[in-house]
Amino acid sequence: MSDYETFEQFLSRKTKEEEVERKRRIENSRSHHDLVNPKIYESPDGGKTIYERNFGETARRKISSSHEEQKINEHRNLPSGWREITPEDGVDYKFNEDKLIEEFKRYVDSTYKAHYSQNKFQSTEVIIERGHGTGFCMGSIDKYSNRYGKKGSRADARKDLMKILHYTLLQLYIHDNENS
């Protein structure tokens, strides 16, 4: 019998060790955080929805919801631990973020009808598929941020900001889908 482990055995052992360490870190961070910032959990609907609030505060946030809502969030591909803000969260946007996000969505939707999307493929799609997406998006962000306010009218400058946001969103997509 050999004293050496196979590569598969090594990988299996390392994976188990890393999982144990990850769980240990999560538990330690939770217990420390809970001691420093105690929470109160409430469920006015008998467990279907759970709200969390800091001890001594009245503002609360939804941390768990019905199975249906969780499935909707999974379908929306929200990152782990994120959830969609709902009206009962009572977010008081100070900078019109909700309206600007809606406007940005309309802008993005309009690009799917523009001349950039011929034959059901957008140029950006082809560029990303060829492996040049990050350079293209980051270069476009750089281009439009440098051009902001220097070309055309105030409305043109605002369009440049929309383009920066759009290329940033595309880069987030590339970032999240890269094999790293």
N, C-alpha and C positions, 0 to 999 in steps of 0.2 A: 504494500500500500504506500502511495506517495504522500509526502508531507505538503505537496503543492496543490492548490485548488485550481480547477479549470477556470477559464475565462468566464464561462456561464455561471459557475459557482461564485466567483468573485463579484460579478454583476448582481446576482441575486442577493448576496450578503450585503453589498454596499447599498442597494436599493432599500432593503429592510432597515439597515442602520439609519439611513437618511430619513426614512419615514418616521422611525421612532424619535429621532432628534427633532424633526419638524413638529410632531405632536407635542413633545416636551416643551418646545419654545412657545407654541400656541397656548398651552395650558399655563405656563409661567407668565406670559404677557397678559392673559385674561385675569389671572388671580391678582397680579399686581395692579392692573388697571381697575379692577372691581374694588380693590381696597382703597385706592386713591380716589376713584370716582364712583361711589355706589349708585346703583340704578334701581329704579322702581319699574316693575313690569305690570301692565294692566291689559285686560281683555274684556271690553264691555259687551262683546257678543258671544261670550262663552267659549273662547278659544279659537274662533275662526280668524280673528285678527288680533295681533299682539302689538302693543305700543310700549315704547321704552322712554323713560325720562330720567334726568339726573335728580338725585335726592335733593329736595328743597326747591325744585323748579316746577313750573306749570307747563312749559312747552314740552311737547312729546313728539316722537317720530314713530312711524309704523315700521316694525322690524320683521313682521311675519304676517302673512295673509292667507287667504284661502288657496286651496290646491289649484283652482282655476286661474287665479291671478299669478301664481308661481309659474304655471305653464305658459301664460301669456308673456311673462318676463323672459322665460327661457327661449321662446320663439323670437323675441326681440334681440336675442344675443347680448343681453346686458352682462358686463363683466361680473365675475363672482363677487358677491357681497353688495352689488349695486342694485338699486331698484328704481322704478320710475316714480317721480314725484306725482302725487295725486292731489286733487283739490282739498282733501281733508288735511293735508300737510300744512296748508295755510301759508305757503311761501309768499312773502311780500317782496317782489322783485323791485329793487331800487333803481335799476338802470335799464328797464324795459327789456330784459333778457328774453322773456317769453315772446314778446312781439318780434324781436330781432331774430330769434330762432325760427319763428314761423316764416318771416320774410326770407331768411336764408334757405329754408326748405323749398319755398316757391322758386327761388333763384336756381337751386340745384335741379329741381324738376324741369325748369325751362331749358337747362342745358341738354336734357335728353331729347328735346324737340328741335334743337338747333342744328346748324350745319355741321357741327362737330360729330354728330352721331349718324353717319351714313351707313346703310346696309346693316343696321342693328348693332354695329360695333363702333365704339368711340375710340379715337386715336389713343387716348390714355390707356384703354384696355389692352391694346396691342403693345404699347410701350411697356406696360407692367408685365405682360406675358413674356416679353423678350428679356426681362430681367433688368430693365433700366428705370423702373418706377420711382425708386427713391431719388435718384439723381434728377429725374424729370420734375418730380413734385417739389423737392427742395430748391431746385433751380428756379422753378416758377414762383415759389413763395418769395425767393430773393428778388427776382425780377419785378414782381408787382409791388413789393414793399419798397424797393428803391425808386420805383416810378411814381409811387403815391404822391399826389399833389403837384406833380411836375408836368403833367400832360393833360390838356383839355380842361374841362369844367370841374366844378365841385362834384357834380353827379358822376363824372368819369372817375374821379378819385374814390368815390364811394364804391363804384363797380370794382375798382382795384382791390378794395378791402374785401369784397365778396369773393373775388378770385383767390385771395390769400386764404380766406377761410375754407374755400372749396378744396384747394390743393392741400391744405393742412388736414382736412378730413380724409382725403384720398390717401395721404401719407399714413394716417392712423390705421386705415384699412391695410395698407402694405405692411406696416409695422406688426399689426396683430396677426397677419397671415404668413409672415416669414418663418422659416424653420430655423430656430436658433437653439 
